[in-house]
Amino acid sequence: MSRTAPRGPYKPGRIRQKSEQRILSAATAAFAQHGFTGASMQSIADAASVPKANVHYYFKNKLGVYTAVLENILGLWDTVLNDLTINDDPAIALCRYIDAKIDFSRTHPEESRVFAKEMLSGAPHLQEFLEADYGQWLDARLTIFRAWIDAGKMDAIDPAHLLFMIWGSTQHYADFAPQVKQSLHAEILQQAHFDAAAKTVKQVILKGCGLAIASP
């Protein structure tokens, strides 16, 4: 959910936007840790350091907060592929997409975990989106991948499963961060870890598609 702050000296709009974003950030952390069922309006208010009434001022109930969090996540999700065209170079497009997905895991790990928990619970709050908007978005992307294959730009692989592999490998660094940190003997995942992850995923994915990694 994206809102543009009003310009000029008018302050209340900006204050409202800042307060709402503060609540959404706290709610994202709460839902990432406890899921929809485990989080509460009070715990969200406590995390945001605001009275519970303030949360209700912006959002009618917990479902309203959760819906806004999911909208925020979907607004960030897969934007790199939104402008994909048949004329694009598949190697460049895939490298850019993998880099973006790895960076999302680095900069928005809690958002990734909220999305993962929603999927693991059967996507009860995203079913309509998955059946309509998402289906149309995915079909359009798969059509482009198939056109690349037909034109001989990449090997004949199943594009849907290709995307599943990219999602699984890139989101792993956020959704399974404790396992990743333990495996890499790192207390905190640094930029170098994510750079190495992106390089490895790109090498494996592109080689499997019969492509060479695009030059920076």
N, C-alpha and C positions, 0 to 999 in steps of 0.2 A: 504494500500500500504506500503510494508515494504522494506526498503533499508538498506544495511549493510555499515557502514562507512568504508573507506579504512584504513588499519593499517599503522603504521610507521609514519614518520615525514611529509608525504605529507599532507598539510593543505587545499588546495582548495576544495577537495572532502568533507571534513568534514564541511567546512564553507558553501558549497552549500547545503548540507543536512540540516544543522541547519537553514539556511535561508528558505528553502522550508518548513520545519516543522513549522517554525514560521508563515509562510503565511497560511498553512493549519489549524493551531490552530485558527488563527484569522478568517479564512473563516468558520470554524465550528461554532464559536460563532455567526458570522453574519447570517449564514443560520438557526441556532437554533432560533434566535430572529426574523428574518424577512422572513424566507423561501427563496426559490430559486428566486422568482420573486422580493421580496423586497430588497434583498441584491444586491450590485453592486461591480464592480471591485475597484472603488474608496473607498467605505466603507471598503472593505477588506484590501486595502493598508493602509488606515488610522488606522485601528485597529492593523495592524502589524507594524505600524510606519516605513513604507518603501514607496518609490515612486511607483506610479502606474505602471511605466515601469518595476519595479522589479517583480511585479506579472505577467505581460505579458511575462517576460523572462522565467518563469517556466511553465506558463499555457497560452495557446493560447487565451482563452476566459473564461467567467464565467462558462459555461458548463464544461469546462475542470477542473476548480477548484472544482466544485460541484461533478463531477465524481470521482475525487481523494479523496474527503472527504468521499463519500459513500463507496469507496473501502477500506478506512481506517476503517470505521465502520464495514463493512462486514468481514474484517480481524480479528476483535475483537469478532464478534458476534458468539455465540453458539460454540466456540472452545472446551468447556468442553465436549460436546457430540460428537465431531468428532471421538474419539477413542472408542466409546461405543461398547460393544460386548454382545452377548447373555449370555456369562458366567458371566457378571457383576451382582452384587447384586443390584436389582432395588432400594432398600431403600438407599443404599450408593450413587448410581448414581444420584438419584433425589435430595438428600440432597446436594451433591456437586454442582449440576446444579443450584439449587435455591440459594445457597450461592454465586455462581459466578454471577448470574443475579442480585442479590441484590447489590453485590459489584460493578458491572458495573454501576448501577444507582447512586451509591455513587461517584465513581471515574470518570465517563464519562457521566454526566447528559446532557451535550450539544449534544453529539453524539446521545444519545437516543432520544432527541427532534428533531434532524434533521431527523432521521429515521422515527419518528412518523409523522412529517409534510409531508414527502415524501409519506407515506402510505395514509394519509388523503387526499392528492391531487390526489390519484389514481395511485400512483407509476409510473408516466410517464417515469422516468429515470431508473427504476429497472425492467421494464416489462420483458425484455429478461432474466435477472437473475432469476426472479421468475418462469418463464416458463421452464427454463432449469436447471441451477445449483442448485437452491434452491429446485426445485421439486424432483430432484434426492437425495439431502441431506435429505430432510424430509421423503421421502419414505423409505430410508434405516433405519432411526431412528424408524419409525412407525413399520417396520418389526420386529425390536428387541423388542419393547414393546409388540407386539402381541405374540411373541415367549415366553416372560415372562408370559403372561396371559395363554397361552396354557400349559405351564409347571407348572401352579399353583403357580407361585412366587408372583403374585399380583392379585387383583380382576379384573374381566372382565369389564373394563371401556373403553371408546373410547379414544385411545391414542392421536388422533389429538386434541380433545377438552381438554384433559389433558394439552397438551403443550400450547394451547391457554390460559388456566387459569393461567399457570405459567408465561407466557409472560405478560399477563395483570396485574397480581398482583405485579410482581417484577418491571416492567417498570413504574408502576404508581408513584413510589417514585421519579423518574426523570421527567417524562412527566407532572405530576401534582404537582410538588414540592410546589408551593405557597399554594395550598389547604391542602397538607399534613402538612406543617409548621403551618398554621393557626389552623388546627384541633388539632395538638399536642402542641400548644402554644409555639412554638420554633422559634426563629429568624433564627437559622441555624440548619440544621439537623446534629446531631452528630453521631459518631460511634455507640453509645448506641441505637439510634433510628433505625439504620439499622440492628443492631444485633437483636433487638426485632422484627423487621419486618421479618427477615429471620427465626427466631424461630417460629413465628406465621404461616407464609406461609408453612413452612415445616410440622408443626403439622397438619394443615388443609388438605394439599394436600396428605400427606402420610396416614393419617387416612382414607381419602376418597378412597385411593387405597388399603386399607386393610394391610398397612405396619406399622411397628414400626420405629420411628426415629432412625437412625443408631448412635451408640456411637461414639464420637469424636475419 
